[in-house]
Amino acid sequence: MYLLISNNNFNNTIQYHFMKIVPILVLLVILSSGLVSWSLNKELEPNEPDFNKNGLPAYMRLSPQWALEKLETLTLEEKIAQSFMVEVTPRKGEEHLKSIDSLVEVHKIGGIITFQGSTQETKTAINRLQQKSALPLLVGIDGEWGSNMRISDQPRFPFQLTMGAANQLESTNLIAQAMGAELNELGIHLNFSPVVDVNTNPQNPVIGFRSFGENPLFVGNHAREMIKGMQDFNVLTCMKHFPGHGDTDVDSHKDLPTVNKTKTELNRVDWVPYKIGRLAGASAVMMGHLNVPALDDSGLPSSLSPKTIKEILRKELKFEGLVISDALNMQALTKHYGDIDIVKRAYLAGNDILLYPSKVKESIAAIKKAVDKGEISEAEVNEKALRVLRAKFYAIIHENENKPNLLEEQVEFAKLNVYEKALTVLKNDSVIPVKDVSGKNLIINIGAEGSAFNQAASFYTLADTLSAKTAKDAWAIYKFVFRNYDNIYLNLIAPSVLPRNDFSYPEGWKDLLREMPEESNVYVSIFGNPYAIDDAFTFEKVDAVLLAFQNTDSGQNRAAQLIFGGFQANSVLPITLSAEYQEGFGLVTPEASRLKFTVPMELGVQASAFNQIDSIVYKGIKEKAFPGCQVVVAKDGKVLYQKSFGHQTYDHKIAVDDKTIYDIASITKVAASTASLMYLQDHKEFSLDSTLGDFIGEITRSTNYESIKLRDMMSHQAGLIPWIPFYTQTLVNGHPDTLLYSTAPFDNKNSVVADHLYMRDNYEDDILKIILDKPLRSKTYKYSDLGYYFIKKIVEKSTGLPLNEFVNNQFYAPMGLTSLGYHPLERFSLNQIAPTEQDTYYRHQLVHGYVHDMGAAMTNGVGGHAGLFSNATDLAGFMQMLLNGGEYGGQKYLSKATIDEYTSCQYCPKNRRGAGFDKPVSTGTGGPAAEAVSKSSFGHSGFTGTLAWADPEYNINYVFLSNRVYPSAENWKLVKMDIRTEIQRVIYEALK
């Protein structure tokens, strides 16, 4: 028994003086009783936590002094009232709040549980009631996925089943911390979370997605991280629903479920998370309204069973924290007991907090009468009230100076990481990742919007998009359309995860999947409750099935990235869905080989590490070094920074975005010509140690060029002069000669130069003759475009295709690099392409959508040295293929050995160049790259204001695209300000 002073034994005056004289005696008696498991050999200061007491709730590791003092000011009725937590629903309005005012002011209830309302409504209601309460009210919430479960305008965190599928304990902990911080801000102290039910019954109508899974240890580990995370912010936690609601087929909101398990089974399965949670310092356990004959054969629900609470939970499982009843207005109880009887039974059974009690005044009176009759001792009343008060001290009064410094981007990444890692592949007939995306592609979203999936997919392929409200509608409308596509990405989107109306999946979804055309690759992504999947037969006619567990923008984004190979799937089901899909089932997809689009925090880097890039770029735009640009930065194949700045022109009419396409100028040398030679070398059709005469002898025969070694030419030391202004020989009085040019395609003038400007076909042969007439210089390093006119001929002769067609068919189209290629106006609108120079010397127009380089323009826009257009993202994809050793999207394009040969310095130290590729300077400063890059790095810059650079040592991929030549190529501020290499310096400071 506990020695506690009450108003029934002493009048207020005597009690007050007695407590002043013997507070130490009272405390020692309480300690010796075992109510607080402290060692008398070590006294704690009021705010000093004792973290060495395994199994004690966190709130009981603090001094009880404040709680004891408050306890002794309360009447018996007020002590009983501390156990009452009533519903407050701010959205119900003033009359409802007035009724709660009375319960707080007159009956001195201990707490409230908040339900539907906005953030402002909820905070206002809480503050109002706190001001009316003599003691701080304990404010609780059902916040299993954060306060959004009850407060509509708060952000939603992942469901527990999604976190279980992801199995990222660190992310679970961070999300719990974020919940704790969120509840602190709202003035909420107790979260009725986590759900620790082990959901072993797929037909469970009430737990399901609320559980972490069906493996007890697995559930316990995630519950531990939730408990620790929230309690880092002094938010009280509550494990529920004891003794285990996971194997039920009745919803306790509607009737009383029976759990037909032995005590041994409960101990080995359902109670494992409770044991783990207790050791983690969980604050409370919620009693479920469950009939468990193995624990109490009287038929009493566990929430009303003294045997279950006092003998099992308290003594056998050694739980010393708060015991909380589930809502006492649920039909599991109200169908069988009267309102006041329920509350009294729950209190006497051992619950410290009574949720949602009906008839508060009458219930308090009934419990007081039970005390008077000896049905419950006053010491037990004091014990309950003291637990509540100590919990209040921990969550409301105690100042926790050790709260984590939680960064918003850490939390956002934790959520993103959960949605990504939860993705579980149930079927993959060797179609994930999509290897060749050059076919006809269709994305169809059924049930709800799939804009986030569409957006993510657009970085990998071009696809038509369709939508339908139901699967039945989709088949009726599009059944003949489906047959026109090589790849169909079918997204089934459920707006809700609740177990009603087939979990909200679009009507007819299973029938639709069985009707999909067999000749198409069909990828099914399921965004919703996984329990709707009950057999494998549904997926017989499709090629891939991806399960996302719930519908979120992040999940849609990551599903698209997984399908295209942005990252690898290796997750498994945390639950059993059917005989085919049991707990632990999940297919592993090949390792990532396409770019992944993510956030810096994935690599532990704060986004602010790249802020200086923004400053450098904005300064460049302000100084008119360029009107706008794109910057893409990837490390380890992950795009961490993808940003567009400014406008296409200085008049600010069209903003640059990620889809804006730039003339990448000399980067063509590596992304087209050199890549083609590497392909030919892999196929034993080319060698750098051959000569020009070996491949195009019909052109170079009897000239000094015939014996040029290709390795020398590709590293710019074959003796070629730097540049020849071929166009000047085609002008008359400064304008295109009408004998060579026309304003419309006509007769033999079909080679496109610019808008309404066409040139004589095959003028490229004249250009080659001009080059061959020029004498060779000494074999020293001197950069020259001229060799690439010959490289183009070698590629076209060897492949039998024009250069533009060969590189598109062999690289860009199957890789999904949709913007990378020649002749952009054949595929994109003019508004999507940034203009280059206002040409006043040759074409006499704004060069827009046509190649800027004059020599390339004179060869129908397809040069070996210039002519490619791209956005920064697609160019980064091409560079990533090189960093991947020639692989992209699960398909091999080039061999690593050949890439290594071409990207290595060919004649160091006198010549830094690779074969086609530029390299950092060997010694000293300057050159195309920042000093921080490794010597193994490679890339190329472009005259129009572009740079693509890859570093295999640090696995960093950097692309900068601009149109610095707009409106004049004489603008060299980009170079003088060293903008491209300054950005690269910042990148390496952040990532190296």
NORQUILIN-V265141 format. One line per field, one symbol per residue. phi: phi as a letter, one per 30 degrees, with the letter a starting at -180 (. if undefined). A space follows every 50 residues. Layout:
phi=???
This chain:
phi=.cdbdbddcbdedddedddddbddeddddddddjecdcdddbccdeccdc dccejdeeddccededddddedccdedddddddcbcdbceddjddddddd eddddcchedabccbeldeddddddddeddddcdceddccadbdcjdeeb cdccdccdddddddddhceddedddddddddddeddiccbcdaddcdddc cddedbchddcdlccedddddddeddddddddchcdcbdbbdckcdcbbb dddcaddccccdddddddcdceddddddddjedabcdddbcbedcaddjd dedcceddddddddddcidcddcbddedcddecddbbdeddeddeddddk ddbcchdcheeddddddddddddidbddddddddddedddddeddccdcc dcdddcdedddddeddddddddebdcaadhccdddbcdddcbcbcbjadb dddedddddcacbdbbbadbdddedddceddeddcdbcccccccdbcddb hhhiddeiddddddcddddcdccccccldddddbadeecdcccbbbccia cbddddedddddecjdaccbdbddbccaddccejdlccceeebcdccbce ddcicdeddceddedddddddddidadaabbbbbbhicdcbbbcbibdbd didbddbdcdccdchddeecdbddedddddddcicabdddceddcbedcc eibddecdddddddcibcjdddabdedddccbhibedddcbbcbdahccb ddcadhbbbedideddddddddddddcddbdadbdddddddeddddddci beedddddddbddddiddddldhdddbbddddcddccddcbbdhaddbib ddedddddciiccdcakdbacdddddddddedddijcaiibccbdddded ddcdddbdcdbddddjddbdddbicijdbddddddddalacbedjbabbb bddchcbbbbbacdddcbdddcdedddhddddddededddcd
